């Protein structure tokens, strides 16, 4: 899986080897241990997908720098803290200016990169949805956000993420 960035290429290769080790361990055990190995595989595979998406966007934006100006996001700047006693409250209030900013790849998270790629037609709506599946599955590591006990990491999930990985790689 050659990627033009030599360091990224080495990191992806090492991570793919780590995934294979985890899957090998999963095949040797049953129950919760198997789920744990697949969960680790999902995290590693999602990391590769995110890195490939980053590389794809970097390549596309280098070839066409005007893409950065096509997508704006809203953010705010803190401007002025209001005096709590003026409002007879213990809460802090701020007057903020809402501003539009250009997409900045090196500061973008997985979700922002995915939205940018879709909005600039670098990826199809179908690939966007597949990438969202990867991102949302990866985010299930955040135990506080789960509504139920999570034991859904399995070979099918890893295979599905591997197919998304292949789709992104083929776009590079």
SULURJO-V689431 format. One record per residue. N is the residue number from 0. RES is the residue in one letter. PHI is phi in radians with two decimals (999 if undefined). PSI is psi as a letter, one per 40 degrees, with the letter a starting at -180 (NA if undefined). Layout:
BEGIN
n: [N;N]
res: [RES;RES]
phi: [PHI;PHI]
psi: [PSI;PSI]
END
This chain:
BEGIN
n: [0;1;2;3;4;5;6;7;8;9;10;11;12;13;14;15;16;17;18;19;20;21;22;23;24;25;26;27;28;29;30;31;32;33;34;35;36;37;38;39;40;41;42;43;44;45;46;47;48;49;50;51;52;53;54;55;56;57;58;59;60;61;62;63;64;65;66;67;68;69;70;71;72;73;74;75;76;77;78;79;80;81;82;83;84;85;86;87;88;89;90;91;92;93;94;95;96;97;98;99;100;101;102;103;104;105;106;107;108;109;110;111;112;113;114;115;116;117;118;119;120;121;122;123;124;125;126;127;128;129;130;131;132;133;134;135;136;137;138;139;140;141;142;143;144;145;146;147;148;149;150;151;152;153;154;155;156;157;158;159;160;161;162;163;164;165;166;167;168;169;170;171]
res: [X;X;X;X;X;X;X;X;X;X;X;X;X;X;X;X;X;X;X;X;X;X;X;X;X;X;X;X;X;X;X;X;X;X;X;X;X;X;X;X;X;X;X;X;X;X;X;X;X;X;X;X;X;X;X;X;X;X;X;X;X;X;X;X;X;X;X;X;X;X;X;X;X;X;X;X;X;X;X;X;X;X;X;X;X;X;X;X;X;X;X;X;X;X;X;X;X;X;X;X;X;X;X;X;X;X;X;X;X;X;X;X;X;X;X;X;X;X;X;X;X;X;X;X;X;X;X;X;X;X;X;X;X;X;X;X;X;X;X;X;X;X;X;X;X;X;X;X;X;X;X;X;X;X;X;X;X;X;X;X;X;X;X;X;X;X;X;X;X;X;X;X]
phi: [999;-1.29;-2.13;-1.06;-1.37;-1.05;-1.18;-1.04;-1.03;-1.11;-1.14;-1.16;-1.03;-1.11;-1.19;-1.09;-1.11;-1.09;-1.09;-1.07;-1.09;-1.09;-1.14;-1.04;-1.12;-1.07;-1.24;-1.61;-2.29;-2.22;1.22;-1.09;-1.08;-1.06;-1.02;-1.10;-1.14;-1.21;-1.08;-1.10;-1.08;-1.08;-1.07;-1.17;-1.13;-1.12;-1.09;-1.15;-1.03;-1.09;-1.13;-1.16;-1.10;-1.00;-1.10;-1.04;-1.15;-1.05;-1.11;-1.14;-1.30;-1.20;-1.25;-2.45;-1.03;-1.17;-1.02;-1.02;-1.41;-1.39;-2.10;-1.97;-2.27;-1.64;-2.51;-2.36;-1.95;-1.22;-2.04;-2.61;-1.52;-1.53;-1.17;-1.11;-1.23;-1.06;-1.83;0.88;-2.53;-1.73;-1.43;-1.66;-2.02;-2.23;-1.70;-2.18;-1.76;-1.54;-2.25;-1.68;-2.25;-1.26;-1.08;-2.16;-1.01;-1.17;-1.86;-1.47;-1.61;-0.99;-1.10;-1.13;-1.12;-1.11;-1.10;-1.04;-1.06;-1.24;-1.15;-1.71;1.06;-1.29;-2.18;-1.41;-1.00;-1.16;-1.16;-0.95;-1.11;-1.13;-1.15;-1.12;-1.04;-1.06;-1.07;-1.17;-1.16;-1.04;-1.24;-1.24;-1.28;-1.40;-1.04;-1.19;-1.71;-1.42;-1.60;-2.63;-1.15;-1.81;-2.25;-1.73;-1.48;-2.64;-1.07;-1.08;-1.13;-1.10;-1.09;-1.11;-1.16;-1.10;-1.15;-1.15;-0.97;-1.11;-1.09;-1.18;-1.00;-1.19;-1.49;-1.33]
psi: [g;h;i;d;h;d;d;d;d;d;d;d;d;d;d;d;d;d;d;d;d;d;d;d;d;d;e;e;i;i;a;d;d;d;d;d;d;d;d;d;d;d;d;d;d;d;d;d;d;d;d;d;d;d;d;d;d;d;d;d;d;d;d;g;d;e;d;d;e;d;h;i;i;h;i;i;h;h;d;h;h;i;h;d;d;d;e;f;i;e;i;h;i;i;h;i;h;h;i;h;i;i;h;h;d;e;e;i;i;d;d;d;d;d;d;d;d;d;d;e;f;d;i;i;d;d;d;d;d;d;d;d;d;d;d;d;d;d;e;e;e;g;d;e;e;h;e;i;h;h;f;e;h;a;d;d;d;d;d;d;d;d;d;d;d;d;d;d;d;e;e;NA]
END
